[in-house]
Amino acid sequence: MNITFAEVQPHTRAYHDLVQAADQLDQAKYIAALVPHSDESLLLGAFDDEQCVGFLRLLIQVIGREYARSPIVVASAPLREGYVEAFGVLPAHRRCGIGQRLQALAIELCRERGCYQIRSRSPITSVENYALKLKLGYALQPSHENDSYYFIKTLS
Ligand SMILES: CC(C)(COP(=O)(O)OP(=O)(O)OC[C@H]1O[C@@H](n2cnc3c(N)ncnc32)[C@H](O)[C@@H]1OP(=O)(O)O)[C@@H](O)C(=O)NCCC(=O)NCCS
């Protein structure tokens, strides 16, 4: 199967396909939601000939702004991070490396923007996501939110 990866813009056919894929994993609400504290929202899709089979939404943001914390300023600029707001691969396409490739592309986008770290959160039930994050070298931070863990990886 030939999978292509692309950045997806709103109001396109690819965007519509991506939202449908996200909906199948109950994540459509995270694709379109406005996130006022973020500076940029990027959407990545994995496509086979027919449809979107995987997706990742990446927010670029100043570290701490979402919790109204003062920014950490280094060399006159606030430290920024990538935050993965939505991430999934349709069940029939799992264990083919698509999720790992989406994560690698997200890390590339973060590095291009000078982000210090990349971060995400997921419920404790998402066993395959934990396995993927451990393989990619993420650290784990327990959270009170929805019985979940945060995953954090520095990019410097
Ligand atoms: C998490 C998810 C995106 C992974 O997508 P994927 O395309 O299957 O992942 P990959 O094929 O790139 O797997 C990369 C690595 O992750 C680990 N992994 C992935 N799925 C795994 C599973 N079911 N069991 C054990 N390890 C697993 C493996 O180390 C794997 O590498 P390997 O195949 O060389 O052993 C997918 O399982 C998914 O959509 N799950 C439901 C939604 C979800 O949990 N989203 C994230 C949190 S909101």
The ligand as a MOL file (V3000), in Angstrom:
LIG
                    3D

  0  0  0     0  0            999 V3000
M  V30 BEGIN CTAB
M  V30 COUNTS 48 50 0 0 0
M  V30 BEGIN ATOM
M  V30 1 C -1.2900 4.9920 18.7270 0
M  V30 2 C -1.4800 4.7990 17.2170 0
M  V30 3 C -1.6460 6.1620 16.5600 0
M  V30 4 C -0.2250 4.1100 16.6500 0
M  V30 5 O -0.3200 4.0820 15.2310 0
M  V30 6 P 0.4250 2.9790 14.3380 0
M  V30 7 O 0.4960 3.4950 12.9470 0
M  V30 8 O -0.1960 1.6640 14.5380 0
M  V30 9 O 1.8800 2.9770 14.9930 0
M  V30 10 P 3.2300 2.4540 14.3200 0
M  V30 11 O 2.9430 1.3410 13.3760 0
M  V30 12 O 3.9760 3.6230 13.7680 0
M  V30 13 O 3.9830 1.8710 15.5870 0
M  V30 14 C 5.2070 2.4230 16.0630 0
M  V30 15 C 5.6280 1.6710 17.2960 0
M  V30 16 O 4.6940 1.8600 18.3640 0
M  V30 17 C 4.5960 0.6490 19.1250 0
M  V30 18 N 3.2360 0.1030 18.9860 0
M  V30 19 C 2.2460 0.5850 18.1990 0
M  V30 20 N 1.1110 -0.1550 18.3640 0
M  V30 21 C 1.4030 -1.1060 19.2700 0
M  V30 22 C 0.6430 -2.1770 19.8540 0
M  V30 23 N -0.6470 -2.3920 19.5260 0
M  V30 24 N 1.2620 -2.9760 20.7490 0
M  V30 25 C 2.5640 -2.7830 21.0800 0
M  V30 26 N 3.3320 -1.7870 20.5530 0
M  V30 27 C 2.7610 -0.9610 19.6730 0
M  V30 28 C 5.6090 -0.3140 18.5510 0
M  V30 29 O 6.8340 -0.0960 19.2390 0
M  V30 30 C 5.7190 0.1810 17.1190 0
M  V30 31 O 6.9290 -0.1440 16.5000 0
M  V30 32 P 7.1230 -1.6070 15.7960 0
M  V30 33 O 5.9200 -1.8350 14.9250 0
M  V30 34 O 8.4090 -1.4410 15.0410 0
M  V30 35 O 7.1950 -2.5760 16.9310 0
M  V30 36 C -2.7080 3.9080 16.9060 0
M  V30 37 O -2.5840 2.6910 17.5980 0
M  V30 38 C -4.0590 4.5530 17.2970 0
M  V30 39 O -4.6180 5.3220 16.5240 0
M  V30 40 N -4.5900 4.2320 18.5060 0
M  V30 41 C -5.8990 4.7610 18.9300 0
M  V30 42 C -5.9110 6.2520 19.1390 0
M  V30 43 C -4.8580 6.7200 20.1050 0
M  V30 44 O -4.5150 6.0600 21.0650 0
M  V30 45 N -4.3270 7.9330 19.8350 0
M  V30 46 C -3.2860 8.5520 20.6210 0
M  V30 47 C -3.7020 9.1710 21.8830 0
M  V30 48 S -5.0630 10.2620 21.8300 0
M  V30 END ATOM
M  V30 BEGIN BOND
M  V30 1 1 1 2
M  V30 2 1 2 3
M  V30 3 1 2 4
M  V30 4 1 2 36
M  V30 5 1 4 5
M  V30 6 1 5 6
M  V30 7 2 6 7
M  V30 8 1 6 8
M  V30 9 1 6 9
M  V30 10 1 9 10
M  V30 11 2 10 11
M  V30 12 1 10 12
M  V30 13 1 10 13
M  V30 14 1 13 14
M  V30 15 1 14 15
M  V30 16 1 15 16
M  V30 17 1 15 30
M  V30 18 1 16 17
M  V30 19 1 17 18
M  V30 20 1 17 28
M  V30 21 1 18 19
M  V30 22 1 18 27
M  V30 23 2 19 20
M  V30 24 1 20 21
M  V30 25 1 21 22
M  V30 26 2 21 27
M  V30 27 1 22 23
M  V30 28 2 22 24
M  V30 29 1 24 25
M  V30 30 2 25 26
M  V30 31 1 26 27
M  V30 32 1 28 29
M  V30 33 1 28 30
M  V30 34 1 30 31
M  V30 35 1 31 32
M  V30 36 2 32 33
M  V30 37 1 32 34
M  V30 38 1 32 35
M  V30 39 1 36 37
M  V30 40 1 36 38
M  V30 41 2 38 39
M  V30 42 1 38 40
M  V30 43 1 40 41
M  V30 44 1 41 42
M  V30 45 1 42 43
M  V30 46 2 43 44
M  V30 47 1 43 45
M  V30 48 1 45 46
M  V30 49 1 46 47
M  V30 50 1 47 48
M  V30 END BOND
M  V30 END CTAB
M  END
